[in-house]
Structures are given as structure tokens and as C-alpha cells.
Amino acid sequence: MTVKKIPMRMCTGCHEMKPKKELIRVVKTPEGEIKLDFTGKLNGRGAYICNCAECLKKAKKQNSLSRAFSMAVSAEVYDNLEKALSEANG
């Protein structure tokens, strides 16, 4: 009997390792856009964040996404991510 391995990823906000399915993927597309990827299938470089606004705030404060994507991430992008996250959570 084989045990299926659960892929783990680190949240860029709280730095906790969690199962990939519990996290939301933030992706930098080949065109340089930054989007929330709820499917986990968009092309591009991915970073992961917990499904809560608190972790997004921490990531913004620590500039985690800028480091993960090796580019400057504007406050506008964080605002758009926050809006999309709150819409997804209802």
C-alpha cells in the first residue's frame, strides 16, 4: 500500500507550511501581470498565500511578493489581490 504524498507550500505571509490545496496561488504571468490563481493552473511563477486577508497584509508589509517574483509589486496590485480575496471569501 502506497501513501499519497501531499504537496506542501509555504505561505508568503505567515511563513507556515500548509497543504497546497489550502492556499491560494498568486502568479506572475509571462507578461509580468500579477493575478490570483484559484485553479492553480495559470502559466507563470507562483507564490502561495493563506486564504485570509491577514496573511496578505503581512506579505505586503514584508514585501514578500516582490522578493518571490524578483520585481517591484505596487500597492495597487496588493489592493486588487485584497479585493479579489474578499470577493472569493464572500
N, C-alpha and C positions, 0 to 999 in steps of 0.2 A: 504494500500500500504506500503510495507516494503522497506526501503532504504538499499541497499547492502553496508556493511562496507568495506572500502578499507584498506587492511593491510599496516601499515606504519613501516618502519625500519629506523635506524639511520646509516648514512654513517660514517665509521670509520675515514675518512679523514677530512671532513668539519664539522662533528657532526650535520648535518641538518637532520630532519625527512622528509622522502620522501616516496611516494608510492613504495611498494616492487618491482613492475614491472619496475620501472625506474632505479633500482640499479642492480649491478652485485654481485652475491653471491661468496664469497671466502670461500672454505670449507676445513676443516681439516678432512681427511678421518680417519676411524678407524685404518688404518695402519700408520697414522702420516704424510701422504703426504699433501701438501697444493696445491690446484688447484683452477682455476677459474671455476665456475659452471654457465654456461649461461642458463641451463634448470631450475635450482633451485630445482633439484630432487636428487642430489647425496647424499648418506648417509654420515653423519658426522656433526660436529659442524660448523655452518655457521656464517660468519660476512659479512657485506654488505659494498659496496663501490660504489661511483658515477661512471658513465661511462666516466671518464676523467682522464688523466694522472696526473693532478694537485692534485687531491684527493689522488691518490696512493702515490705521493711524500710526501704529508702531513702525511699520515698514516705511511710511512716509518720513517719520521723524529720524529714523536711522539711515535713510537714503538707500535702503536695501535693493529696490528695483533698479536704481541707477547702477549699482555695483553688479547686479546679476546680468544686466543687459549691456554693460560697458558703454553706456551713453547717458546723457542727462535726461531725466524724466521730469517733465514740467508739472507744476501744481495742477494745471488744467487736466492732465492725464489722471492724476490721483482723484480729482473731483469726479471725473467721468467714471472711474472704476468704483468709487464710493456710491455713486448714483445707481450704477448697474447692479452692484451688490445689494443695495437696499431694495431695488425692484425685484430681484431674484428671491429675496427673503420674504417679500410681501409686506 
